[in-house]
């Protein structure tokens, strides 16, 4: 991040408090700012549209729904928000589906944790302000 640049604003959409805490600490250490977090699709819509993050870190499975629902709805309402999918459900069908719906990156929670911060930074490069 260039000197004086505003930190990347990130919203965490995951139904695991433990995962959210770990990801929040990791992204904060990388100089990013967590602007919100939610566990259910409806709470995600509301939180994302209110906080207007640069990037949403989105799980495939949320409390009471699917991340795909969040991705589709937010992309219509706020197309400038970028998405990085961060999930254990990382099979090829999931990857293709989420990337086809507009996610910028898909990171596997179990094998690619260290790639999340760079993926968020890269996705932010796709954001038009």
N, C-alpha and C positions, 0 to 999 in steps of 0.2 A: 504494500500500500504506500503510495507516495506521501512524503511529508506534508502534513496539513490536510490531507484528504479525510473526509468524513468516514467513519468506520462503516463497514457493510452492515446493514440492518437485517437481522435474521429472525424468522418466526419458526418455532418448532411445533410440528403437528405429529404427535406420537402419543399412543395410549400408555406408554411405560414411563412412569415418573423417574425411575432409575436411569433409563436411557436418556431421557430429556436432561437430567442433571449432568450426566457424563458429557453429552454432546454440548450442552451450554458451557460447561467449564472448558472444554477443548476449543470451541470456537471463540470464546472470550479470550483465551490465552493466545489465539491467533490474531487478536486485534479486532474481532467482530463484536457487534452489540446485539444481544438478544432483546427483541422488542415485544415478544409475547410467546405464549405456548398454549396448546389446547389438546384435548384428548378425543373429542367427538367431532364429527363433520360440522355440525351446526356451530359449535364453539370455535372451530377453525375458521369458518366463513366470517363470523362476526369479528374475531380477533384480527384476522388478516386484513379485512376491509377497513377496520378501525386504525390499525397500526401502520399500514402500508409499508411492509418490509421490502427490501430489495430482493431477498431470496427466502423461499419457504423450504425447509427441510421436512419432507413429507414421508410418512410411513404408508405402506400399502394397506395395512389393517389398522383401523381406528376403533375406538369404543363406539359401537352401534352403527358402524358403516365402513365405507371404503375410502381410501385416499383418492381414488380416481374421481369420486364425486366432488371432492374438494378441488382437485386440479381443474376439472371441467368448469365448475361454477366460478372459481376465482379468475380463470383465464378469460371468461366472458366479461366479468365485471371490472377486472383490473389486469389487462393484458401485459402491463409493464412489469408485473411481479414474476420473477423467475422461480423455477422449481427444481430442486434436487431431491430425487426419491432416495430414501435411505431405509432399506428393509432387509429382513431375512428372507422374504418371499422374492427371490431374485432370479427365478427361472427365466429362460428366454421369452416365454409368452408374456410374462409380466413386464420385462424390459421393453419388448416391442410395443406393447399396449401403451405404457406410460410415455415412452419417447414419442410415439405417434400422436398422443394427445397433447404434446407440448412441453413435457419435462425436458430440461436441458441435460441432465445427467442422471444415472442410476447407479447408486453405490450400495454394495452388499455389506450389511451390518457385521456379518460374521467373519468376513475375510478382507474387507477394504476400509476399515475404520480410519486408518491413517490418510486415506484419500479424500475424506469428507471435506476438510477445510479447503484444500486446493480445488475441489469440485465446486464448492460454494463460491469461492473467489472467481473461478472461471465462469460460472453461471451469471454472476453479477456483471461480467463483461458483456453479456448479451442483453442486459437491461438497458432500455432507452428511457432517459429521464426527460 
